[in-house]
Amino acid sequence: MRKFRGSTIGIDQGNTEVFSDFAIGGDMWKGHGARERRKKVLFSEVFKEPPVVQVSLSLWDMDQGANVRADITADQITEKGFDLVFRTWSDTRVARVRMNWIAMGPVASEDDWDVY
């Protein structure tokens, strides 16, 4: 369990298109080549320390001719942002992906002050 010090917790959220390979005939849609996509997300405000980030799929447009395979995660989490990561493998063909995310962590408060 992660415990936050202080009393001010911030929550930021978004819905981000990670890629759309169908229209351009990209590698995800062809079913071979680069099988990972990353999308940098910046928070609307800076957290005091790296927040907890939860991600989920809000849209995935997959070809029905092969098994559906996906691994989604948040990576490189900092106080300022993180990377949304979508991975697939084998012959899975992905036209496009959009992901929801929510970040929770301590934020600065007007009541914060530094003695030194």
N, CA, C and O atoms as a GROMACS GRO file, in nm:
protein
  464
    1MET      N    1   0.084  -0.117   0.000
    1MET     CA    2   0.000   0.000   0.000
    1MET      C    3   0.089   0.124   0.000
    1MET      O    4   0.192   0.128   0.068
    2ARG      N    5   0.049   0.222  -0.075
    2ARG     CA    6   0.123   0.348  -0.078
    2ARG      C    7   0.052   0.449   0.010
    2ARG      O    8  -0.069   0.468  -0.004
    3LYS      N    9   0.125   0.514   0.098
    3LYS     CA   10   0.068   0.615   0.187
    3LYS      C   11   0.126   0.751   0.150
    3LYS      O   12   0.246   0.764   0.130
    4PHE      N   13   0.040   0.849   0.141
    4PHE     CA   14   0.082   0.984   0.105
    4PHE      C   15   0.091   1.069   0.231
    4PHE      O   16   0.001   1.068   0.315
    5ARG      N   17   0.201   1.143   0.243
    5ARG     CA   18   0.218   1.235   0.354
    5ARG      C   19   0.150   1.366   0.319
    5ARG      O   20   0.148   1.407   0.203
    6GLY      N   21   0.094   1.432   0.419
    6GLY     CA   22   0.028   1.559   0.394
    6GLY      C   23  -0.120   1.538   0.368
    6GLY      O   24  -0.169   1.426   0.361
    7SER      N   25  -0.188   1.646   0.353
    7SER     CA   26  -0.334   1.636   0.343
    7SER      C   27  -0.388   1.674   0.205
    7SER      O   28  -0.509   1.665   0.184
    8THR      N   29  -0.302   1.715   0.112
    8THR     CA   30  -0.352   1.758  -0.018
    8THR      C   31  -0.318   1.653  -0.124
    8THR      O   32  -0.202   1.634  -0.160
    9ILE      N   33  -0.420   1.586  -0.172
    9ILE     CA   34  -0.405   1.484  -0.275
    9ILE      C   35  -0.468   1.537  -0.404
    9ILE      O   36  -0.580   1.588  -0.403
   10GLY      N   37  -0.394   1.525  -0.513
   10GLY     CA   38  -0.444   1.566  -0.643
   10GLY      C   39  -0.480   1.446  -0.728
   10GLY      O   40  -0.417   1.341  -0.719
   11ILE      N   41  -0.582   1.463  -0.809
   11ILE     CA   42  -0.623   1.359  -0.904
   11ILE      C   43  -0.632   1.424  -1.041
   11ILE      O   44  -0.700   1.525  -1.059
   12ASP      N   45  -0.562   1.367  -1.137
   12ASP     CA   46  -0.566   1.414  -1.275
   12ASP      C   47  -0.609   1.294  -1.359
   12ASP      O   48  -0.584   1.180  -1.323
   13GLN      N   49  -0.675   1.320  -1.471
   13GLN     CA   50  -0.721   1.210  -1.555
   13GLN      C   51  -0.730   1.254  -1.700
   13GLN      O   52  -0.731   1.374  -1.730
   14GLY      N   53  -0.735   1.157  -1.789
   14GLY     CA   54  -0.746   1.189  -1.930
   14GLY      C   55  -0.782   1.068  -2.013
   14GLY      O   56  -0.788   0.955  -1.964
   15ASN      N   57  -0.807   1.094  -2.140
   15ASN     CA   58  -0.839   0.993  -2.238
   15ASN      C   59  -0.755   1.028  -2.361
   15ASN      O   60  -0.778   1.131  -2.423
   16THR      N   61  -0.659   0.943  -2.396
   16THR     CA   62  -0.558   0.977  -2.494
   16THR      C   63  -0.551   0.873  -2.605
   16THR      O   64  -0.544   0.753  -2.578
   17GLU      N   65  -0.554   0.920  -2.730
   17GLU     CA   66  -0.532   0.827  -2.841
   17GLU      C   67  -0.383   0.794  -2.844
   17GLU      O   68  -0.299   0.883  -2.852
   18VAL      N   69  -0.351   0.666  -2.840
   18VAL     CA   70  -0.212   0.622  -2.840
   18VAL      C   71  -0.162   0.610  -2.984
   18VAL      O   72  -0.050   0.651  -3.014
   19PHE      N   73  -0.243   0.554  -3.072
   19PHE     CA   74  -0.207   0.546  -3.214
   19PHE      C   75  -0.331   0.510  -3.295
   19PHE      O   76  -0.432   0.462  -3.243
   20SER      N   77  -0.321   0.535  -3.426
   20SER     CA   78  -0.422   0.496  -3.523
   20SER      C   79  -0.347   0.453  -3.649
   20SER      O   80  -0.311   0.536  -3.733
   21ASP      N   81  -0.323   0.324  -3.663
   21ASP     CA   82  -0.242   0.271  -3.773
   21ASP      C   83  -0.325   0.227  -3.894
   21ASP      O   84  -0.269   0.205  -4.002
   22PHE      N   85  -0.455   0.213  -3.880
   22PHE     CA   86  -0.539   0.162  -3.988
   22PHE      C   87  -0.530   0.251  -4.112
   22PHE      O   88  -0.505   0.202  -4.223
   23ALA      N   89  -0.550   0.381  -4.094
   23ALA     CA   90  -0.555   0.473  -4.208
   23ALA      C   91  -0.421   0.486  -4.280
   23ALA      O   92  -0.416   0.512  -4.400
   24ILE      N   93  -0.311   0.468  -4.206
   24ILE     CA   94  -0.179   0.488  -4.267
   24ILE      C   95  -0.109   0.356  -4.300
   24ILE      O   96   0.003   0.355  -4.351
   25GLY      N   97  -0.175   0.243  -4.270
   25GLY     CA   98  -0.114   0.114  -4.296
   25GLY      C   99   0.010   0.088  -4.213
   25GLY      O  100   0.107   0.028  -4.260
   26GLY      N  101   0.007   0.133  -4.088
   26GLY     CA  102   0.122   0.120  -3.999
   26GLY      C  103   0.147  -0.023  -3.953
   26GLY      O  104   0.068  -0.114  -3.980
   27ASP      N  105   0.258  -0.041  -3.883
   27ASP     CA  106   0.302  -0.174  -3.840
   27ASP      C  107   0.201  -0.246  -3.752
   27ASP      O  108   0.184  -0.367  -3.765
   28MET      N  109   0.134  -0.174  -3.665
   28MET     CA  110   0.036  -0.239  -3.578
   28MET      C  111  -0.077  -0.300  -3.661
   28MET      O  112  -0.126  -0.408  -3.629
   29TRP      N  113  -0.118  -0.232  -3.767
   29TRP     CA  114  -0.225  -0.284  -3.851
   29TRP      C  115  -0.175  -0.393  -3.945
   29TRP      O  116  -0.250  -0.486  -3.976
   30LYS      N  117  -0.052  -0.384  -3.991
   30LYS     CA  118   0.004  -0.487  -4.079
   30LYS      C  119   0.028  -0.617  -4.004
   30LYS      O  120   0.030  -0.724  -4.066
   31GLY      N  121   0.045  -0.610  -3.872
   31GLY     CA  122   0.064  -0.731  -3.793
   31GLY      C  123   0.208  -0.774  -3.780
   31GLY      O  124   0.236  -0.886  -3.738
   32HIS      N  125   0.301  -0.687  -3.814
   32HIS     CA  126   0.443  -0.717  -3.796
   32HIS      C  127   0.517  -0.583  -3.783
   32HIS      O  128   0.459  -0.476  -3.800
   33GLY      N  129   0.646  -0.591  -3.753
   33GLY     CA  130   0.723  -0.469  -3.734
   33GLY      C  131   0.718  -0.427  -3.587
   33GLY      O  132   0.704  -0.511  -3.498
   34ALA      N  133   0.729  -0.297  -3.563
   34ALA     CA  134   0.728  -0.244  -3.426
   34ALA      C  135   0.596  -0.279  -3.359
   34ALA      O  136   0.489  -0.244  -3.409
   35ARG      N  137   0.602  -0.347  -3.246
   35ARG     CA  138   0.481  -0.396  -3.181
   35ARG      C  139   0.457  -0.326  -3.047
   35ARG      O  140   0.383  -0.377  -2.963
   36GLU      N  141   0.518  -0.211  -3.029
   36GLU     CA  142   0.498  -0.131  -2.909
   36GLU      C  143   0.479   0.014  -2.949
   36GLU      O  144   0.548   0.065  -3.038
   37ARG      N  145   0.384   0.080  -2.884
   37ARG     CA  146   0.365   0.223  -2.904
   37ARG      C  147   0.366   0.290  -2.767
   37ARG      O  148   0.311   0.238  -2.670
   38ARG      N  149   0.430   0.408  -2.761
   38ARG     CA  150   0.435   0.489  -2.640
   38ARG      C  151   0.380   0.627  -2.671
   38ARG      O  152   0.403   0.682  -2.779
   39LYS      N  153   0.307   0.682  -2.575
   39LYS     CA  154   0.254   0.817  -2.590
   39LYS      C  155   0.283   0.892  -2.461
   39LYS      O  156   0.240   0.851  -2.353
   40LYS      N  157   0.356   1.003  -2.471
   40LYS     CA  158   0.390   1.085  -2.356
   40LYS      C  159   0.267   1.162  -2.310
   40LYS      O  160   0.197   1.224  -2.391
   41VAL      N  161   0.241   1.158  -2.179
   41VAL     CA  162   0.130   1.233  -2.118
   41VAL      C  163   0.190   1.328  -2.016
   41VAL      O  164   0.270   1.286  -1.932
   42LEU      N  165   0.151   1.454  -2.021
   42LEU     CA  166   0.192   1.552  -1.921
   42LEU      C  167   0.072   1.584  -1.832
   42LEU      O  168  -0.039   1.604  -1.881
   43PHE      N  169   0.096   1.588  -1.701
   43PHE     CA  170  -0.012   1.620  -1.608
   43PHE      C  171  -0.049   1.769  -1.620
   43PHE      O  172   0.033   1.850  -1.663
   44SER      N  173  -0.171   1.803  -1.581
   44SER     CA  174  -0.214   1.943  -1.587
   44SER      C  175  -0.144   2.027  -1.481
   44SER      O  176  -0.132   2.149  -1.497
   45GLU      N  177  -0.097   1.965  -1.373
   45GLU     CA  178  -0.016   2.030  -1.270
   45GLU      C  179   0.089   1.929  -1.225
   45GLU      O  180   0.071   1.808  -1.239
   46VAL      N  181   0.198   1.980  -1.170
   46VAL     CA  182   0.306   1.894  -1.123
   46VAL      C  183   0.270   1.837  -0.985
   46VAL      O  184   0.222   1.910  -0.898
   47PHE      N  185   0.294   1.709  -0.966
   47PHE     CA  186   0.277   1.645  -0.835
   47PHE      C  187   0.403   1.669  -0.752
   47PHE      O  188   0.508   1.702  -0.808
   48LYS      N  189   0.394   1.652  -0.620
   48LYS     CA  190   0.510   1.667  -0.532
   48LYS      C  191   0.607   1.550  -0.545
   48LYS      O  192   0.726   1.565  -0.519
   49GLU      N  193   0.557   1.434  -0.584
   49GLU     CA  194   0.636   1.314  -0.606
   49GLU      C  195   0.563   1.233  -0.712
   49GLU      O  196   0.446   1.261  -0.740
   50PRO      N  197   0.628   1.134  -0.771
   50PRO     CA  198   0.558   1.055  -0.874
   50PRO      C  199   0.427   0.996  -0.819
   50PRO      O  200   0.428   0.930  -0.715
   51PRO      N  201   0.317   1.019  -0.887
   51PRO     CA  202   0.187   0.970  -0.841
   51PRO      C  203   0.166   0.823  -0.876
   51PRO      O  204   0.246   0.762  -0.947
   52VAL      N  205   0.059   0.768  -0.825
   52VAL     CA  206   0.012   0.637  -0.866
   52VAL      C  207  -0.069   0.659  -0.995
   52VAL      O  208  -0.154   0.748  -1.000
   53VAL      N  209  -0.042   0.580  -1.098
   53VAL     CA  210  -0.112   0.596  -1.226
   53VAL      C  211  -0.178   0.464  -1.264
   53VAL      O  212  -0.115   0.359  -1.263
   54GLN      N  213  -0.306   0.471  -1.296
   54GLN     CA  214  -0.384   0.355  -1.341
   54GLN      C  215  -0.425   0.380  -1.486
   54GLN      O  216  -0.473   0.488  -1.519
   55VAL      N  217  -0.408   0.280  -1.573
   55VAL     CA  218  -0.447   0.294  -1.713
   55VAL      C  219  -0.546   0.185  -1.751
   55VAL      O  220  -0.547   0.076  -1.692
   56SER      N  221  -0.629   0.215  -1.850
   56SER     CA  222  -0.724   0.117  -1.902
   56SER      C  223  -0.751   0.149  -2.049
   56SER      O  224  -0.730   0.262  -2.094
   57LEU      N  225  -0.797   0.051  -2.122
   57LEU     CA  226  -0.835   0.072  -2.261
   57LEU      C  227  -0.973   0.136  -2.267
   57LEU      O  228  -1.066   0.088  -2.203
   58SER      N  229  -0.987   0.242  -2.344
   58SER     CA  230  -1.119   0.300  -2.366
   58SER      C  231  -1.167   0.272  -2.508
   58SER      O  232  -1.287   0.278  -2.536
   59LEU      N  233  -1.073   0.241  -2.599
   59LEU     CA  234  -1.109   0.199  -2.735
   59LEU      C  235  -0.996   0.111  -2.787
   59LEU      O  236  -0.879   0.148  -2.780
   60TRP      N  237  -1.032  -0.002  -2.839
   60TRP     CA  238  -0.936  -0.082  -2.914
   60TRP      C  239  -1.009  -0.139  -3.033
   60TRP      O  240  -1.115  -0.202  -3.020
   61ASP      N  241  -0.952  -0.116  -3.147
   61ASP     CA  242  -1.009  -0.158  -3.274
   61ASP      C  243  -0.914  -0.265  -3.328
   61ASP      O  244  -0.807  -0.234  -3.380
   62MET      N  245  -0.957  -0.390  -3.316
   62MET     CA  246  -0.871  -0.504  -3.346
   62MET      C  247  -0.928  -0.584  -3.463
   62MET      O  248  -1.050  -0.590  -3.483
   63ASP      N  249  -0.839  -0.645  -3.540
   63ASP     CA  250  -0.880  -0.735  -3.646
   63ASP      C  251  -0.928  -0.865  -3.584
   63ASP      O  252  -0.869  -0.914  -3.488
   64GLN      N  253  -1.035  -0.923  -3.638
   64GLN     CA  254  -1.093  -1.046  -3.581
   64GLN      C  255  -1.028  -1.172  -3.636
   64GLN      O  256  -1.066  -1.282  -3.595
   65GLY      N  257  -0.932  -1.159  -3.727
   65GLY     CA  258  -0.872  -1.275  -3.791
   65GLY      C  259  -0.762  -1.343  -3.710
   65GLY      O  260  -0.710  -1.447  -3.753
   66ALA      N  261  -0.725  -1.288  -3.596
   66ALA     CA  262  -0.618  -1.346  -3.514
   66ALA      C  263  -0.656  -1.328  -3.366
   66ALA      O  264  -0.750  -1.256  -3.334
   67ASN      N  265  -0.580  -1.392  -3.280
   67ASN     CA  266  -0.604  -1.374  -3.137
   67ASN      C  267  -0.581  -1.228  -3.098
   67ASN      O  268  -0.495  -1.160  -3.153
   68VAL      N  269  -0.660  -1.182  -3.002
   68VAL     CA  270  -0.646  -1.046  -2.949
   68VAL      C  271  -0.545  -1.051  -2.834
   68VAL      O  272  -0.568  -1.118  -2.734
   69ARG      N  273  -0.434  -0.980  -2.851
   69ARG     CA  274  -0.328  -0.979  -2.749
   69ARG      C  275  -0.293  -0.835  -2.720
   69ARG      O  276  -0.270  -0.756  -2.811
   70ALA      N  277  -0.288  -0.800  -2.591
   70ALA     CA  278  -0.253  -0.663  -2.554
   70ALA      C  279  -0.194  -0.660  -2.414
   70ALA      O  280  -0.236  -0.733  -2.325
   71ASP      N  281  -0.096  -0.575  -2.398
   71ASP     CA  282  -0.035  -0.546  -2.269
   71ASP      C  283  -0.032  -0.393  -2.258
   71ASP      O  284   0.029  -0.327  -2.342
   72ILE      N  285  -0.096  -0.338  -2.156
   72ILE     CA  286  -0.099  -0.193  -2.139
   72ILE      C  287  -0.039  -0.159  -2.003
   72ILE      O  288  -0.056  -0.232  -1.905
   73THR      N  289   0.030  -0.045  -1.999
   73THR     CA  290   0.093  -0.004  -1.874
   73THR      C  291   0.126   0.144  -1.876
   73THR      O  292   0.125   0.208  -1.981
   74ALA      N  293   0.154   0.197  -1.758
   74ALA     CA  294   0.212   0.331  -1.743
   74ALA      C  295   0.359   0.311  -1.710
   74ALA      O  296   0.393   0.229  -1.624
   75ASP      N  297   0.446   0.385  -1.776
   75ASP     CA  298   0.590   0.367  -1.759
   75ASP      C  299   0.656   0.504  -1.745
   75ASP      O  300   0.600   0.606  -1.785
   76GLN      N  301   0.776   0.505  -1.688
   76GLN     CA  302   0.853   0.629  -1.674
   76GLN      C  303   0.772   0.738  -1.601
   76GLN      O  304   0.770   0.853  -1.645
   77ILE      N  305   0.708   0.701  -1.492
   77ILE     CA  306   0.623   0.795  -1.417
   77ILE      C  307   0.710   0.893  -1.339
   77ILE      O  308   0.797   0.852  -1.262
   78THR      N  309   0.685   1.022  -1.358
   78THR     CA  310   0.753   1.128  -1.285
   78THR      C  311   0.648   1.224  -1.228
   78THR      O  312   0.528   1.203  -1.246
   79GLU      N  313   0.694   1.327  -1.161
   79GLU     CA  314   0.604   1.428  -1.107
   79GLU      C  315   0.532   1.505  -1.219
   79GLU      O  316   0.425   1.562  -1.196
   80LYS      N  317   0.591   1.507  -1.338
   80LYS     CA  318   0.538   1.587  -1.449
   80LYS      C  319   0.454   1.509  -1.548
   80LYS      O  320   0.372   1.567  -1.619
   81GLY      N  321   0.474   1.376  -1.556
   81GLY     CA  322   0.400   1.299  -1.655
   81GLY      C  323   0.447   1.155  -1.659
   81GLY      O  324   0.517   1.108  -1.570
   82PHE      N  325   0.408   1.085  -1.765
   82PHE     CA  326   0.440   0.944  -1.780
   82PHE      C  327   0.420   0.903  -1.925
   82PHE      O  328   0.372   0.981  -2.006
   83ASP      N  329   0.457   0.780  -1.957
   83ASP     CA  330   0.433   0.722  -2.089
   83ASP      C  331   0.321   0.620  -2.082
   83ASP      O  332   0.325   0.529  -1.999
   84LEU      N  333   0.221   0.635  -2.168
   84LEU     CA  334   0.123   0.529  -2.191
   84LEU      C  335   0.190   0.429  -2.283
   84LEU      O  336   0.250   0.468  -2.383
   85VAL      N  337   0.181   0.300  -2.251
   85VAL     CA  338   0.247   0.198  -2.332
   85VAL      C  339   0.145   0.092  -2.372
   85VAL      O  340   0.073   0.037  -2.288
   86PHE      N  341   0.140   0.063  -2.502
   86PHE     CA  342   0.057  -0.046  -2.555
   86PHE      C  343   0.150  -0.140  -2.630
   86PHE      O  344   0.229  -0.097  -2.715
   87ARG      N  345   0.142  -0.269  -2.598
   87ARG     CA  346   0.222  -0.371  -2.666
   87ARG      C  347   0.131  -0.483  -2.714
   87ARG      O  348   0.031  -0.516  -2.650
   88THR      N  349   0.168  -0.540  -2.828
   88THR     CA  350   0.105  -0.662  -2.875
   88THR      C  351   0.213  -0.749  -2.939
   88THR      O  352   0.328  -0.706  -2.950
   89TRP      N  353   0.178  -0.867  -2.981
   89TRP     CA  354   0.278  -0.959  -3.036
   89TRP      C  355   0.210  -1.058  -3.129
   89TRP      O  356   0.088  -1.061  -3.144
   90SER      N  357   0.295  -1.138  -3.192
   90SER     CA  358   0.254  -1.241  -3.286
   90SER      C  359   0.179  -1.178  -3.403
   90SER      O  360   0.222  -1.075  -3.455
   91ASP      N  361   0.069  -1.238  -3.447
   91ASP     CA  362  -0.002  -1.191  -3.567
   91ASP      C  363  -0.120  -1.099  -3.536
   91ASP      O  364  -0.198  -1.069  -3.626
   92THR      N  365  -0.134  -1.053  -3.413
   92THR     CA  366  -0.242  -0.962  -3.376
   92THR      C  367  -0.232  -0.833  -3.458
   92THR      O  368  -0.125  -0.774  -3.471
   93ARG      N  369  -0.346  -0.791  -3.514
   93ARG     CA  370  -0.352  -0.668  -3.593
   93ARG      C  371  -0.438  -0.567  -3.519
   93ARG      O  372  -0.553  -0.594  -3.484
   94VAL      N  373  -0.381  -0.450  -3.495
   94VAL     CA  374  -0.449  -0.346  -3.418
   94VAL      C  375  -0.463  -0.221  -3.506
   94VAL      O  376  -0.364  -0.168  -3.555
   95ALA      N  377  -0.587  -0.176  -3.524
   95ALA     CA  378  -0.611  -0.057  -3.605
   95ALA      C  379  -0.585   0.070  -3.524
   95ALA      O  380  -0.518   0.162  -3.572
   96ARG      N  381  -0.637   0.076  -3.403
   96ARG     CA  382  -0.618   0.195  -3.319
   96ARG      C  383  -0.646   0.163  -3.173
   96ARG      O  384  -0.716   0.068  -3.140
   97VAL      N  385  -0.589   0.246  -3.088
   97VAL     CA  386  -0.603   0.230  -2.943
   97VAL      C  387  -0.616   0.367  -2.878
   97VAL      O  388  -0.543   0.461  -2.911
   98ARG      N  389  -0.709   0.376  -2.786
   98ARG     CA  390  -0.723   0.494  -2.700
   98ARG      C  391  -0.726   0.444  -2.556
   98ARG      O  392  -0.787   0.342  -2.526
   99MET      N  393  -0.659   0.517  -2.466
   99MET     CA  394  -0.650   0.472  -2.327
   99MET      C  395  -0.695   0.582  -2.231
   99MET      O  396  -0.666   0.700  -2.250
  100ASN      N  397  -0.767   0.539  -2.126
  100ASN     CA  398  -0.799   0.627  -2.013
  100ASN      C  399  -0.688   0.615  -1.912
  100ASN      O  400  -0.623   0.511  -1.902
  101TRP      N  401  -0.666   0.720  -1.836
  101TRP     CA  402  -0.567   0.715  -1.729
  101TRP      C  403  -0.614   0.804  -1.614
  101TRP      O  404  -0.686   0.902  -1.633
  102ILE      N  405  -0.570   0.768  -1.496
  102ILE     CA  406  -0.596   0.850  -1.378
  102ILE      C  407  -0.469   0.846  -1.291
  102ILE      O  408  -0.410   0.740  -1.271
  103ALA      N  409  -0.430   0.962  -1.242
  103ALA     CA  410  -0.311   0.975  -1.158
  103ALA      C  411  -0.353   1.035  -1.025
  103ALA      O  412  -0.429   1.132  -1.020
  104MET      N  413  -0.302   0.978  -0.916
  104MET     CA  414  -0.334   1.025  -0.781
  104MET      C  415  -0.206   1.038  -0.700
  104MET      O  416  -0.124   0.946  -0.698
  105GLY      N  417  -0.189   1.151  -0.636
  105GLY     CA  418  -0.069   1.170  -0.554
  105GLY      C  419  -0.070   1.304  -0.484
  105GLY      O  420  -0.160   1.386  -0.505
  106PRO      N  421   0.032   1.328  -0.401
  106PRO     CA  422   0.039   1.453  -0.327
  106PRO      C  423   0.072   1.571  -0.418
  106PRO      O  424   0.154   1.560  -0.509
  107VAL      N  425   0.007   1.683  -0.392
  107VAL     CA  426   0.031   1.807  -0.466
  107VAL      C  427   0.058   1.920  -0.367
  107VAL      O  428   0.024   1.910  -0.249
  108ALA      N  429   0.119   2.025  -0.417
  108ALA     CA  430   0.148   2.141  -0.332
  108ALA      C  431   0.018   2.210  -0.292
  108ALA      O  432  -0.081   2.210  -0.366
  109SER      N  433   0.021   2.267  -0.174
  109SER     CA  434  -0.095   2.339  -0.121
  109SER      C  435  -0.051   2.480  -0.085
  109SER      O  436   0.067   2.502  -0.058
  110GLU      N  437  -0.142   2.573  -0.083
  110GLU     CA  438  -0.110   2.709  -0.042
  110GLU      C  439  -0.070   2.714   0.105
  110GLU      O  440  -0.009   2.811   0.150
  111ASP      N  441  -0.105   2.609   0.180
  111ASP     CA  442  -0.066   2.602   0.321
  111ASP      C  443   0.074   2.547   0.341
  111ASP      O  444   0.126   2.549   0.453
  112ASP      N  445   0.136   2.496   0.235
  112ASP     CA  446   0.274   2.448   0.244
  112ASP      C  447   0.369   2.567   0.259
  112ASP      O  448   0.351   2.670   0.195
  113TRP      N  449   0.467   2.551   0.342
  113TRP     CA  450   0.572   2.653   0.351
  113TRP      C  451   0.702   2.586   0.391
  113TRP      O  452   0.704   2.484   0.460
  114ASP      N  453   0.808   2.646   0.346
  114ASP     CA  454   0.940   2.592   0.369
  114ASP      C  455   1.014   2.680   0.468
  114ASP      O  456   1.031   2.800   0.444
  115VAL      N  457   1.057   2.621   0.581
  115VAL     CA  458   1.124   2.697   0.686
  115VAL      C  459   1.264   2.738   0.643
  115VAL      O  460   1.313   2.843   0.683
  116TYR      N  461   1.328   2.657   0.562
  116TYR     CA  462   1.468   2.683   0.526
  116TYR      C  463   1.481   2.726   0.385
  116TYR      O  464   1.592   2.752   0.338
   0.00000   0.00000   0.00000
